[in-house]
């Protein structure tokens, strides 16, 4: 499957891609994308991969459902520029994918299966979880050229400083209010049910 020319960056993604371009020129090793749910963070990371052209990518998340959906998005945008796979330690061929999607809880137990420089670009979805020991083991082990953290909620209740983990380099920050005002999301209402 070739890449899809029909997929275009939205306004937030264009702005973030410009900011990421500046960060790449400065050779920043890490950056955080803090943006409301539904604004297109996964596609943004794929757009940046498309621009940067790393040889190997590792996409980390905490749920298989997120990995599967993200792999479909990457495949749809990047097409056969990369090969795609879900990491499975029981399947050594899965490691050969040039765009590997892995659950943090699984890959952190098999770090020795990888060279620390095996990936040029690492994406960490739900980066607000990066204070957990499994994420820390992964982040301390791998040595990519660039690491992009993505989260809708960068502030943690346990006081862990997610911003510090990404050297306080913010690629883009879009609040829920920003997304609503720019018609990126539809207005919503919550209803509580009392028993």
QUIHU-V109874 format. One record per residue. N is the residue number from 1. RES is the residue in one letter. OMEGA is omega as a letter, one per 20 degrees, with the letter a starting at -180 (none if undefined). NEAR is the number of other ideal C-beta (glycine too) atoms within 8 Angstrom. Layout:
# QUIHU-V109874
n=N res=RES omega=OMEGA near=NEAR
n=N res=RES omega=OMEGA near=NEAR
This chain:
# QUIHU-V109874
n=1 res=X omega=r near=4
n=2 res=X omega=a near=5
n=3 res=X omega=a near=9
n=4 res=X omega=r near=8
n=5 res=X omega=a near=4
n=6 res=X omega=a near=4
n=7 res=X omega=a near=7
n=8 res=X omega=r near=4
n=9 res=X omega=r near=9
n=10 res=X omega=a near=9
n=11 res=X omega=r near=7
n=12 res=X omega=a near=15
n=13 res=X omega=r near=12
n=14 res=X omega=r near=9
n=15 res=X omega=a near=9
n=16 res=X omega=r near=13
n=17 res=X omega=r near=13
n=18 res=X omega=r near=8
n=19 res=X omega=r near=10
n=20 res=X omega=r near=14
n=21 res=X omega=r near=9
n=22 res=X omega=a near=8
n=23 res=X omega=r near=11
n=24 res=X omega=r near=10
n=25 res=X omega=r near=6
n=26 res=X omega=a near=6
n=27 res=X omega=r near=5
n=28 res=X omega=a near=10
n=29 res=X omega=a near=8
n=30 res=X omega=r near=12
n=31 res=X omega=r near=15
n=32 res=X omega=r near=17
n=33 res=X omega=r near=16
n=34 res=X omega=a near=10
n=35 res=X omega=a near=15
n=36 res=X omega=r near=12
n=37 res=X omega=r near=4
n=38 res=X omega=a near=7
n=39 res=X omega=r near=12
n=40 res=X omega=a near=12
n=41 res=X omega=a near=11
n=42 res=X omega=r near=12
n=43 res=X omega=r near=12
n=44 res=X omega=r near=17
n=45 res=X omega=r near=13
n=46 res=X omega=r near=12
n=47 res=X omega=a near=12
n=48 res=X omega=r near=11
n=49 res=X omega=r near=14
n=50 res=X omega=a near=11
n=51 res=X omega=a near=9
n=52 res=X omega=r near=9
n=53 res=X omega=r near=5
n=54 res=X omega=a near=11
n=55 res=X omega=a near=4
n=56 res=X omega=a near=11
n=57 res=X omega=r near=15
n=58 res=X omega=r near=13
n=59 res=X omega=a near=16
n=60 res=X omega=r near=13
n=61 res=X omega=a near=12
n=62 res=X omega=r near=9
n=63 res=X omega=r near=7
n=64 res=X omega=r near=7
n=65 res=X omega=r near=6
n=66 res=X omega=a near=11
n=67 res=X omega=a near=14
n=68 res=X omega=r near=10
n=69 res=X omega=a near=9
n=70 res=X omega=r near=13
n=71 res=X omega=r near=13
n=72 res=X omega=r near=8
n=73 res=X omega=r near=11
n=74 res=X omega=a near=16
n=75 res=X omega=a near=10
n=76 res=X omega=a near=9
n=77 res=X omega=a near=13
n=78 res=X omega=r near=12
n=79 res=X omega=a near=10
n=80 res=X omega=r near=7
n=81 res=X omega=a near=6
n=82 res=X omega=r near=10
n=83 res=X omega=a near=8
n=84 res=X omega=r near=9
n=85 res=X omega=r near=12
n=86 res=X omega=a near=11
n=87 res=X omega=r near=12
n=88 res=X omega=a near=7
n=89 res=X omega=r near=8
n=90 res=X omega=a near=3
n=91 res=X omega=a near=6
n=92 res=X omega=r near=4
n=93 res=X omega=r near=6
n=94 res=X omega=a near=11
n=95 res=X omega=a near=10
n=96 res=X omega=r near=7
n=97 res=X omega=r near=10
n=98 res=X omega=r near=9
n=99 res=X omega=a near=15
n=100 res=X omega=r near=15
n=101 res=X omega=a near=13
n=102 res=X omega=r near=12
n=103 res=X omega=a near=12
n=104 res=X omega=a near=14
n=105 res=X omega=r near=8
n=106 res=X omega=a near=11
n=107 res=X omega=a near=13
n=108 res=X omega=r near=11
n=109 res=X omega=a near=7
n=110 res=X omega=a near=9
n=111 res=X omega=a near=10
n=112 res=X omega=r near=4
n=113 res=X omega=a near=6
n=114 res=X omega=r near=12
n=115 res=X omega=r near=4
n=116 res=X omega=r near=7
n=117 res=X omega=a near=7
n=118 res=X omega=a near=8
n=119 res=X omega=r near=13
n=120 res=X omega=a near=9
n=121 res=X omega=r near=15
n=122 res=X omega=r near=13
n=123 res=X omega=r near=12
n=124 res=X omega=r near=13
n=125 res=X omega=a near=13
n=126 res=X omega=a near=10
n=127 res=X omega=r near=14
n=128 res=X omega=r near=11
n=129 res=X omega=a near=9
n=130 res=X omega=r near=12
n=131 res=X omega=a near=11
n=132 res=X omega=a near=8
n=133 res=X omega=r near=5
n=134 res=X omega=r near=9
n=135 res=X omega=a near=14
n=136 res=X omega=r near=10
n=137 res=X omega=a near=10
n=138 res=X omega=a near=13
n=139 res=X omega=r near=11
n=140 res=X omega=a near=5
n=141 res=X omega=a near=8
n=142 res=X omega=a near=12
n=143 res=X omega=a near=4
n=144 res=X omega=r near=12
n=145 res=X omega=a near=6
n=146 res=X omega=r near=14
n=147 res=X omega=r near=13
n=148 res=X omega=r near=16
n=149 res=X omega=r near=14
n=150 res=X omega=r near=15
n=151 res=X omega=r near=12
n=152 res=X omega=a near=7
n=153 res=X omega=a near=6
n=154 res=X omega=a near=10
n=155 res=X omega=a near=6
n=156 res=X omega=r near=10
n=157 res=X omega=r near=4
n=158 res=X omega=r near=5
n=159 res=X omega=r near=5
n=160 res=X omega=a near=6
n=161 res=X omega=r near=6
n=162 res=X omega=r near=16
n=163 res=X omega=r near=9
n=164 res=X omega=r near=7
n=165 res=X omega=r near=13
n=166 res=X omega=r near=14
n=167 res=X omega=a near=9
n=168 res=X omega=r near=6
n=169 res=X omega=a near=10
n=170 res=X omega=r near=11
n=171 res=X omega=a near=11
n=172 res=X omega=r near=13
n=173 res=X omega=a near=7
n=174 res=X omega=r near=11
n=175 res=X omega=r near=7
n=176 res=X omega=r near=7
n=177 res=X omega=r near=6
n=178 res=X omega=a near=10
n=179 res=X omega=r near=15
n=180 res=X omega=a near=10
n=181 res=X omega=a near=6
n=182 res=X omega=r near=8
n=183 res=X omega=r near=5
n=184 res=X omega=r near=14
n=185 res=X omega=r near=11
n=186 res=X omega=r near=3
n=187 res=X omega=a near=5
n=188 res=X omega=r near=5
n=189 res=X omega=r near=4
n=190 res=X omega=r near=4
n=191 res=X omega=r near=4
n=192 res=X omega=r near=4
n=193 res=X omega=a near=4
n=194 res=X omega=r near=3
n=195 res=X omega=none near=2
